[in-house]
Amino acid sequence: MERIRDAFAALGSNKALIPFIVAGDPDYDQSFAIARAILASGADMLEIGFPYSDPLADGPVIQAAALRSLNRGCQLPDCFRLVRDLRSETNKPLIAFTYVNPLMQYGATRFFAELAQAGGDGVIVPDVPLEEAPELARVAADQGIAWIPLVAPTSGEERIQAIAQQARGFVYCVSSLGVTGERSSISTQVESLVQAVKRHTSLPACVGFGVSTPDHVREIAGYADGVIVGSAYVRRIGDAASGDGDAVEMVTRFTESLKDACRA
Ligand SMILES: O=P(O)(O)OC[C@@H](O)[C@@H](O)c1c[nH]c2ccccc12
């Protein structure tokens, strides 16, 4: 958990760029090369999606990526291996993203222990029922894994307070309702959601969902502590996988453009 705190502290007045990719997409080796390039070209942390067959909160871009990865045989041990391989080359925070079903099937204690042993720092579970979150957050903390919860535009003040209190690392503010996917603009509503979170915790508040251009990042950098960008990366990886460019080159340029927009 300290890596996440230290990473935000090291930013000074800059904002955190947190890309998301799907582990094993389009295959293990390319996924490792892509993740290394993203970290080497300016990302402050990396959110690593553990592919799942029923990604109910994901739009078509990430659904397709999960399918590409699963069709190449990616399993949970491969996801932990990716964390371990990246940890051997970087000290930046690595955050696992998983749906609640695979987490519970594998066993939460076992999952968090193996994630910590691999060098992981945090976890995001978007579909965990509110009443189960405190117990999972405790099991994660016991293994040194930061529980990074999501708040949505529909979350009321009490719910935001409850979620903010169980948060470790940072709070993930979802910019809009619906599923993941690039959006042409970012709802201005999310600024008040970030402000509500900041009323209940001193942890950083980062914004995700739809963020896909440097302008989006500049806008969010005005009031949040970081941005999460997923589908815009995953689409580029998918385009490259179908022969439309070199993935490492594309994610490197994209990361540099977004990181520039994170600078104060
Ligand atoms: O893809 P987007 O619109 O850039 O949003 C980030 C998102 O990809 C990542 O944080 C994530 C992937 N799958 C999710 C499901 C729910 C919440 C968040 C996520």
The ligand as an ORCA input file, in Angstrom:
! r2SCAN-3c Opt
* xyz 0 1
  O     -12.559      2.142    -20.219
  P     -12.733      3.530    -19.651
  O     -14.054      4.179    -20.103
  O     -11.510      4.384    -19.901
  O     -12.868      3.364    -18.065
  C     -11.748      2.867    -17.254
  C     -11.966      1.414    -17.133
  O     -11.589      0.825    -18.349
  C     -11.260      0.606    -16.030
  O     -11.026      1.325    -14.875
  C     -12.203     -0.537    -15.852
  C     -12.220     -1.633    -16.698
  N     -13.339     -2.371    -16.464
  C     -14.091     -1.715    -15.503
  C     -15.348     -2.025    -14.973
  C     -15.906     -1.161    -14.012
  C     -15.192     -0.012    -13.575
  C     -13.912      0.308    -14.120
  C     -13.412     -0.540    -15.093
*
